[in-house]
Amino acid sequence: MGLILLEALAAGLVLILIIWWTMFSGRNKGELHDEPDADAESSDRDPPPKV
């Protein structure tokens, strides 16, 4: 019985490790945040020409 619980715990730890690795492996500082000024800059641009 104890061996089954140990195996289940190991499987859970592997699952958590896989999830953590896929979320944060490619980023230096974790999640990327949107810049609040991005919408203001897009409104300053000229609209696309009508064809």
C-alpha positions as CSV (number, residue, x, y, z in Angstrom):
1,M,0.0,0.0,0.0
2,G,2.8,2.4,0.9
3,L,4.5,1.7,-2.5
4,I,1.3,2.7,-4.4
5,L,1.1,6.0,-2.4
6,L,4.8,6.7,-3.1
7,E,4.3,6.1,-6.8
8,A,1.2,8.3,-6.9
9,L,3.2,11.1,-5.1
10,A,6.1,10.7,-7.6
11,A,3.6,10.9,-10.5
12,G,2.1,14.1,-9.1
13,L,5.5,15.7,-8.6
14,V,6.4,14.9,-12.3
15,L,3.1,16.4,-13.4
16,I,3.8,19.6,-11.5
17,L,7.3,19.7,-12.8
18,I,6.1,19.4,-16.4
19,I,3.5,22.1,-15.9
20,W,6.1,24.5,-14.3
21,W,8.6,23.8,-17.0
22,T,6.2,24.5,-19.9
23,M,5.0,27.8,-18.3
24,F,8.4,29.4,-17.4
25,S,11.2,27.7,-19.3
26,G,11.4,30.3,-22.2
27,R,11.1,33.5,-20.2
28,N,13.8,35.2,-18.1
29,K,11.4,37.0,-15.8
30,G,8.3,34.8,-15.9
31,E,5.0,36.0,-17.5
32,L,5.2,38.9,-19.9
33,H,2.9,41.9,-19.2
34,D,1.2,44.0,-21.7
35,E,2.3,47.6,-21.9
36,P,-0.5,50.0,-21.0
37,D,0.6,52.6,-23.6
38,A,0.2,50.1,-26.5
39,D,-3.4,51.2,-27.1
40,A,-2.6,54.9,-27.0
41,E,0.1,54.5,-29.6
42,S,-2.2,52.7,-32.0
43,S,-4.7,55.5,-31.9
44,D,-2.0,58.1,-33.0
45,R,-1.4,56.3,-36.3
46,D,-3.1,57.3,-39.5
47,P,-6.0,55.0,-40.5
48,P,-5.2,52.7,-43.5
49,P,-6.0,54.2,-46.9
50,K,-9.3,53.3,-48.5
51,V,-9.1,51.5,-51.8
